[in-house]
Amino acid sequence: MTFEEIRKLYDAAPFRPFEFILTNGRQVRVDHSEFMALSPNEDVVVVFEPDGHLTIDVPLIIGVKEFRNGARLRKRKR
């Protein structure tokens, strides 16, 4: 994934929540652009989480999962 692709997600209007998928399989959710920062050198993304922040090198991001209407798909109750 390129920095420009990440910037498009960050600048999207209206913003749609998404998850970064990292090389180790971890998924990092970004609920709003205010919870994320992009480095001026275009090599690092910082995601702010409730218990601190996570600094991610861009080459470690292998994919992204976007959510419709800002929510995850839920299983239907029976």
TORPA-911786 format. One line per 2 residues: number of its first residue (from 1); their letters; for each residue x, y, z of N, C-alpha, C. Coordinates in pm, 1 decimal, decimal comma. Each point is the difference from the previous one (the first is absolute). Example, Ala and Ser with C-alpha at 12.3 -4.5 7.8 and 13.67 -1.06 7.14 Angstrom:
2
1) AS) 1319,0:-569,0:780,0:-89,0:119,0:0,0:90,0:120,0:0,0 | -35,0:105,0:-72,0:82,0:119,0:6,0:-77,0:109,0:73,0
END
This chain:
78
1) MT) 85,3:-116,6:0,0:-85,3:116,6:0,0:90,1:123,2:0,0 | -36,7:99,5:-78,8:82,0:120,6:-9,7:-50,2:108,4:95,0
3) FE) 87,0:95,5:26,2:-36,3:111,6:86,4:-114,5:80,7:-62,2 | 0,2:13,3:-131,7:-107,8:74,6:-67,3:-135,6:-67,6:20,3
5) EI) -3,4:-131,8:-3,0:-125,7:-72,3:24,7:-47,4:23,9:143,5 | 93,7:2,7:92,5:-34,4:27,4:140,1:-50,5:142,8:14,0
7) RK) 64,2:94,2:-66,5:-42,9:140,5:5,2:-142,7:16,2:-54,7 | -36,6:-74,8:-104,0:-136,2:8,3:-54,5:-102,1:-45,5:103,5
9) LY) 32,7:-106,3:73,3:-89,9:-45,4:106,8:-11,8:105,4:109,4 | 113,0:60,4:34,0:6,0:101,4:105,4:-80,5:125,4:-37,7
11) DA) 10,1:40,6:-126,3:-65,4:123,0:-46,9:-142,3:-19,8:-51,1 | -48,3:-122,6:-2,3:-132,4:-28,0:-56,6:-108,8:83,1:67,7
13) AP) -90,9:51,8:-80,8:-113,1:77,3:52,5:-127,7:-53,6:-63,6 | -89,1:-55,8:76,6:8,3:-21,9:144,7:97,1:-114,1:32,1
15) FR) 56,3:6,9:119,5:94,2:-101,7:45,5:-72,5:-130,7:23,4 | 61,7:-110,6:-42,8:-54,6:-133,3:24,9:101,5:-78,8:82,1
17) PF) -40,5:-53,6:114,3:92,4:-78,6:82,5:59,4:-116,9:-78,5 | 119,6:-39,1:39,5:69,3:-110,0:-67,8:96,7:-65,7:96,9
19) EF) 54,2:-113,7:-41,4:103,1:-69,5:75,2:120,9:-19,4:-89,7 | 117,8:28,1:54,9:123,8:-36,1:-67,6:25,3:-146,6:28,3
21) IL) 48,0:-73,5:-99,2:42,0:-138,0:19,0:151,7:-0,3:-13,4 | 66,7:-45,5:106,0:145,5:3,6:4,5:59,9:-134,7:-40,1
23) TN) 130,0:-0,8:-28,0:67,8:-121,4:-45,7:-8,3:-114,2:101,0 | -11,2:30,9:128,6:-9,7:-105,1:102,4:-143,9:-46,8:22,9
25) GR) -94,5:51,8:-79,6:-139,7:-40,4:11,2:-83,1:88,1:91,5 | 63,1:86,3:73,2:-73,5:90,2:90,2:-86,4:96,0:-80,5
27) QV) -116,8:30,9:53,4:-89,4:97,5:-61,2:-13,6:118,4:94,8 | 20,6:120,0:-54,3:-3,5:121,7:80,6:-112,8:87,8:-52,1
29) RV) -101,2:20,9:81,8:-117,2:76,7:-41,3:22,2:150,3:17,8 | -46,9:75,8:-99,9:2,3:146,0:5,5:-145,0:45,5:-16,1
31) DH) -60,0:51,9:108,8:-140,6:40,0:-3,0:-21,5:139,9:-55,6 | 102,3:84,0:4,5:-12,5:136,1:-52,3:139,0:54,2:-28,5
33) SE) 8,1:92,1:-93,3:131,0:55,4:-36,3:67,7:71,8:117,2 | -77,4:42,6:98,4:58,6:65,8:117,1:80,7:-97,3:86,5
35) FM) -19,7:-129,8:-21,7:71,3:-101,3:77,0:121,7:-52,0:-74,7 | 45,4:76,8:-98,6:110,1:-43,9:-84,5:85,1:120,7:-38,4
37) AL) 130,4:-21,6:-15,9:90,0:106,7:-44,6:93,2:-57,0:-106,5 | 31,9:82,7:-99,1:90,0:-39,3:-108,0:130,5:76,9:14,0
39) SP) 110,8:-69,1:-16,4:130,1:66,9:13,5:29,7:83,4:-124,3 | 70,7:111,7:17,5:36,4:83,5:-114,5:94,9:-71,2:-96,4
41) NE) 76,4:-96,7:50,2:93,7:-74,5:-85,2:-67,8:-111,0:-79,0 | -128,6:-21,0:23,1:-80,3:-101,0:-68,9:50,5:-142,3:23,6
43) DV) 54,1:-26,8:119,7:49,0:-133,6:28,6:-64,7:-64,5:122,1 | -77,5:78,1:76,5:-58,7:-50,0:124,8:-143,4:50,6:14,1
45) VV) -84,6:-86,3:55,8:-137,3:35,5:35,6:-13,5:-25,4:150,1 | -62,0:92,3:71,0:-23,6:-17,0:143,4:-150,5:-12,7:20,4
47) VF) -41,0:-106,0:69,0:-141,1:-21,6:31,3:-14,7:10,5:150,9 | -89,7:87,8:44,7:-23,5:21,1:142,0:-109,4:-95,1:47,3
49) EP) 33,0:-78,0:102,9:-90,9:-99,3:56,6:-35,0:41,4:142,3 | -103,5:-57,8:60,9:-39,6:38,4:135,9:112,5:-13,2:103,2
51) DG) 89,7:-96,2:-19,6:106,2:-22,6:98,5:136,0:55,5:-42,8 | 3,7:82,6:-102,8:125,9:58,4:-46,4:-2,1:21,2:-150,1
53) HL) 116,9:-11,7:-61,6:6,7:16,7:-145,0:87,3:-108,8:-60,8 | -22,1:-24,0:-128,4:73,0:-101,5:-73,5:65,3:67,4:-119,0
55) TI) 131,8:-11,8:-11,4:73,3:55,6:-112,4:26,0:-113,7:-98,6 | -43,8:18,3:-125,0:8,6:-105,6:-100,4:83,6:49,0:-117,5
57) DV) 102,7:-76,1:-37,4:75,1:29,2:-121,5:-88,3:-35,6:-119,6 | -10,1:88,3:-96,3:-88,7:-19,6:-115,1:25,1:-132,8:-71,8
59) PL) 125,0:-44,2:-20,4:19,6:-128,6:-68,6:-60,8:-120,1:72,5 | -31,7:13,6:128,9:-61,3:-109,6:74,8:-150,2:-10,2:-21,9
61) II) -59,4:98,2:-67,0:-144,0:-1,9:-28,4:-20,0:-68,9:-133,8 | -63,7:-117,7:3,2:-18,2:-75,8:-123,3:-141,1:10,2:-56,3
63) GV) -91,6:55,0:78,4:-135,7:12,1:-49,0:-84,4:87,2:89,7 | -123,2:20,2:-45,6:-94,4:80,5:76,6:-138,6:-59,8:-18,6
65) KE) -79,4:5,6:105,9:-138,3:-46,6:-5,0:-88,5:118,5:36,4 | -82,5:43,8:-95,7:-90,2:112,5:25,4:-135,0:-52,1:47,2
67) FR) -68,8:83,1:79,8:-129,7:-37,9:53,4:-110,3:85,9:-59,9 | -110,4:-63,3:-32,8:-115,7:72,0:-52,7:-69,7:75,5:111,4
69) NG) -38,9:122,5:-28,6:-75,1:81,7:95,5:67,7:9,9:136,1 | 128,7:-21,8:3,7:74,1:15,0:123,9:-18,5:-111,9:99,6
71) AR) -56,4:-112,7:-41,8:-23,7:-108,6:94,2:44,2:-132,9:-59,7 | 35,1:-90,6:87,2:32,0:-135,2:-44,5:-130,1:-73,6:-30,2
73) LR) 8,2:-95,8:-88,3:-116,7:-81,5:-26,2:-27,3:-86,7:123,1 | -124,0:-6,4:41,5:-36,8:-75,7:120,0:-73,1:-125,5:-39,6
75) KR) 16,0:-100,7:83,0:-73,6:-123,3:-22,6:-145,4:22,3:38,0 | -88,2:-59,7:-76,9:-141,9:14,3:25,1:-43,2:-90,7:114,4
77) KR) -75,2:54,9:94,7:-50,2:-81,4:111,1:-117,9:-82,4:-46,3 | -9,3:-117,4:55,8:-111,6:-88,5:-36,9:-93,5:-16,5:115,2
END
